[in-house]
Amino acid sequence: MAAMTQSPALADLVEEYEFLDADDRYRLLIDLGKALEPMPDALKTDATLVRGCSAAVWVYPTVLEDGRLHFLADSNAAITKGIIALVLLTVQDQPPAAIAATDIESALAPFDLRNQLSSNRTQGIPNMIALIRETASRYR
């Protein structure tokens, strides 16, 4: 997969994250989740549920007029909501082909989530990424 350059918002976030201690990193992720666009409860269905996450996570794609994908997401756990917000920062409002070409794992690597959070908090990340990639491939 081709690596894309990080979005300015993600690059700024990486820079900020590197200077924070573990507690502040945790708070930063929670704040990212709080800043997510609200997802209507009607969209939180079995069809939008990400499988394999310790908390409930829903991801719903919408197609913008120009064909770019915009995702709505939510979780019933604050830290997990922050994680999906971080994942979405790598692909939000991009064309499906660009999303498919994005190396999301590499974009997230500077956050070192596996060492920052418990394993049950990070086990669903590959499933979140897989769902986003599958969605992008359907719209290409």
Disulfide bonds with the S-S distance in Angstrom:
none
